[in-house]
Amino acid sequence: MNNNPISDNPSNSNNKNNGLDGKKHSFNRSYWNEQLKQLPAPCRSVLQGRFSNTPFSFLSATIVQELQEASGLDQAELGLLLLPLATSFAVAPVSDFFVGAIAFDSDGNAYFGANFEFAGTHIGQTIHAEQSAIANAWQLGAKDLALLVINYPPCGHCRQFINEVKLANNFQIQLPNSEPKSLTYYLPEDFSPKDLGIEDRILGKQTQQSDNNNATLDTDLKEMAKLAHDTSHAPYSGNKNGIALLYEEGENKEIVSGRYAENCAFNPSLPALQVALNSRRLQGKDWQNIKQAVMVETKTTLSQFDNASGLLKEICGVALGVVALDSY
C-alpha cells in the first residue's frame, strides 16, 4: 500500500471532537457535506455527479472503479479515504464515540456502516459498525465479504460476528496506518459454525429491497416481514425472524424490512429489528418515526418479541404486531 491517504482525518484522531454530536439522532447533513468537501477534487466530482448532494451508503463496483481511476488509489486506500462519510451515519448517544466501516464484496461493491446506539434501553441493543456494514451488504444482496475497512480495531464481539459471514478466500481487514490483516490474525484458534456442524453463513441470501412506496399497510407489512423471516440466518436455534417497519414520507408510505443474523457464539447475533433500523438509518432518513411494525417469527425455545418490543417502544411507542409462522 501507499501511505495512508487519511492519516490525519478527524475520524481517526480525537474521536470525541470530530464534529459529530452523539446526542443527535437525525442525520447530520452538514457534517456529511463537510466530509465530501475534504475529498480530493477528482473523487468529489465523481460522487457529486452520481449522487448530487444526496447521502449514500452503497457504491456499485462501477462507481468504485471510477473513484479508483480518478484518485489512483487501490481499493483499501479508497475505503480509508471514504471512511469519514461512513462515520457520518453513526448514532452514539451513550458513548459519544463514532466508528465507521466499509465492506467490499468480491465483485467490488462497497457498503457503508457505522455504530448505532440506543439510549433508554440496555447496551446489548447496540449495532457495531462492522455489523452495520455487513448487514447493509446482506440486505443489498452481497454474496461474500472480501475486504472490511474500519477506523478502529474490531472488538472481540465483531471478530466473532465476522466469523459467521461468508468470506472470500483472500478476505482482509484494513485499519488506518496499518497493513491489511486476515481474520485469523484477529481471531486465532476460533470457535466457528463448523464446530457446531453448520455450513451456512450470513451473506448470499437475498431479501426484497426496502422502501416499498405506496404500500398497502397490513398485507405488505406481513409479506415483507415473512420474506425477511424466510431468508434469516438462524441455524442454531431455529428461531427464524423477520420484521417490517412502516414509515411515512410525505404522501408515500415506505416499508423497511430486517432479518435475524444468528451467531454460533449467540451473543454477537444481530436481531431483525436492528437490521431494519440500520437499513433506514443508512438511507439518511428519519429512523424513529415508525408508524407500524410487524414481526414474523418461528418460536422455538427462544422468542425475540420482548427484546424487539422493548426497543420499539423506547424509540417510538409503537406496539409490535407478531405473526407466528404456523398461523401466517
C-alpha positions, -999 to 999 in steps of 0.1 A, spaced: 0 0 0 9 36 -4 10 60 25 -24 62 42 -44 90 24 -63 100 55 -38 96 84 -48 130 97 -85 126 92 -106 135 122 -124 102 122 -91 86 132 -78 112 157 -97 127 186 -129 108 181 -149 128 207 -143 161 190 -148 152 153 -178 174 147 -205 148 153 -229 150 182 -238 117 198 -270 130 213 -284 139 179 -303 111 162 -311 129 130 -287 126 101 -260 153 103 -261 165 67 -238 194 73 -211 170 87 -216 148 56 -212 178 33 -180 189 51 -165 154 46 -174 155 9 -156 188 6 -124 173 21 -122 146 -5 -98 151 -34 -115 170 -63 -115 141 -87 -133 119 -62 -157 146 -52 -165 152 -89 -174 115 -94 -196 113 -63 -214 146 -69 -220 136 -105 -236 104 -94 -254 115 -62 -256 153 -63 -259 161 -26 -279 130 -16 -263 108 11 -254 73 0 -243 41 18 -237 19 -12 -213 23 -41 -216 -1 -71 -184 -17 -84 -186 6 -114 -185 37 -92 -158 22 -70 -137 17 -102 -143 52 -113 -132 65 -79 -100 44 -80 -92 56 -115 -98 92 -105 -77 90 -73 -50 65 -82 -58 46 -50 -63 9 -46 -95 -5 -30 -83 -4 6 -69 31 3 -101 43 -12 -120 27 17 -98 46 41 -104 78 22 -142 74 23 -144 63 60 -155 97 73 -185 95 50 -194 62 66 -188 76 101 -214 103 93 -241 77 99 -231 69 134 -255 74 163 -237 74 197 -258 89 225 -242 66 251 -205 66 242 -202 97 221 -177 76 202 -180 73 164 -170 43 143 -173 38 106 -168 8 84 -169 0 47 -174 -36 35 -164 -46 -1 -176 -78 -17 -156 -98 -42 -174 -80 -71 -161 -47 -59 -193 -32 -45 -189 -11 -13 -213 -10 16 -211 16 44 -218 11 81 -215 29 114 -221 22 151 -257 27 162 -265 30 199 -299 34 216 -305 55 247 -330 44 273 -325 7 268 -299 -19 276 -264 -17 260 -268 -51 243 -292 -35 217 -262 -17 201 -252 -22 165 -215 -22 160 -200 -5 129 -188 -38 114 -222 -54 119 -238 -23 103 -217 -26 71 -222 -63 69 -259 -61 75 -261 -34 48 -243 -57 24 -266 -86 33 -297 -66 27 -284 -54 -6 -276 -89 -19 -238 -92 -14 -226 -128 -19 -195 -126 2 -171 -102 21 -137 -96 6 -124 -65 25 -135 -47 56 -121 -12 62 -126 2 97 -113 33 116 -106 13 148 -96 -23 155 -126 -47 157 -136 -57 192 -140 -93 201 -178 -92 196 -172 -81 160 -145 -105 153 -168 -133 162 -197 -118 141 -174 -116 111 -166 -153 116 -202 -161 108 -200 -144 74 -192 -159 40 -157 -146 34 -137 -145 2 -106 -166 2 -84 -135 4 -106 -116 29 -87 -89 48 -93 -62 74 -78 -28 68 -72 -2 95 -56 33 92 -18 33 94 -16 -5 92 -10 -33 68 -41 -54 59 -46 -85 80 -66 -116 79 -94 -125 103 -72 -153 115 -48 -127 128 -75 -110 148 -93 -143 158 -68 -172 162 -80 -206 173 -115 -195 165 -149 -210 175 -168 -212 143 -201 -226 128 -182 -256 117 -177 -266 154 -214 -269 156 -217 -287 123 -231 -257 104 -220 -248 68 -245 -219 62 -232 -184 65 -245 -148 65 -244 -133 30 -256 -149 -2 -293 -150 7 -311 -120 -8 -342 -104 5 -366 -79 -11 -353 -43 -13 -365 -19 13 -387 11 6 -419 -3 -9 -435 30 -17 -473 34 -16 -476 2 4 -508 -14 15 -504 -13 52 -514 -46 66 -508 -70 37 -475 -56 25 -460 -53 60 -467 -90 67 -454 -100 33 -421 -81 38 -417 -95 73 -424 -130 61 -398 -127 33 -373 -114 58 -381 -143 81 -377 -168 53 -342 -155 44 -330 -150 80 -300 -169 94 -309 -190 125 -292 -224 121 -286 -229 159 -319 -221 175 -343 -224 145 -358 -191 157 -362 -176 122 -373 -140 125 -382 -111 102 -396 -77 108 -411 -49 87 -414 -12 97 -438 13 81 -427 49 77 -445 78 61 -426 102 38 -450 129 27 -478 111 8 -457 79 4 -456 50 27 -423 32 29 -416 -2 43 -381 -12 56 -375 -49 65 -349 -66 85 -339 -102 93 -322 -121 121 -285 -128 118 -277 -155 144 -242 -163 156 -227 -195 167 -215 -178 199 -250 -165 204 -243 -130 220 -229 -114 188 -262 -122 170 -279 -92 153 -317 -90 157 -341 -84 128 -353 -50 143 -317 -37 144 -311 -48 108 -342 -29 97 -333 2 117 -298 1 103 -311 0 67 -333 30 74 -305 50 91 -281 43 62 -306 59 38 -301 91 57 -338 92 66 -357 95 99 -355 61 115 -376 69 146 -409 79 131 -422 44 128 -460 41 122 -465 4 124 -443 -27 129 -449 -64 123 -427 -94 132 -430 -129 117 -413 -154 139 -408 -192 142 -409 -196 180 -387 -223 194 -372 -223 228 -365 -187 220 -385 -157 211 -373 -122 201 -407 -105 208 -398 -90 242 -364 -77 232 -378 -61 199 -409 -48 216 -390 -31 243 -366 -13 219 -395 -3 196 -415 12 225 -384 32 236 -379 45 201 -414 55 191 -440 40 214 -455 17 186 -467 -17 197 -452 -46 178 -475 -69 160 -465 -106 158 -475 -133 134 -464 -168 143 -453 -188 113 -478 -216 117 -507 -191 118 -494 -169 89 
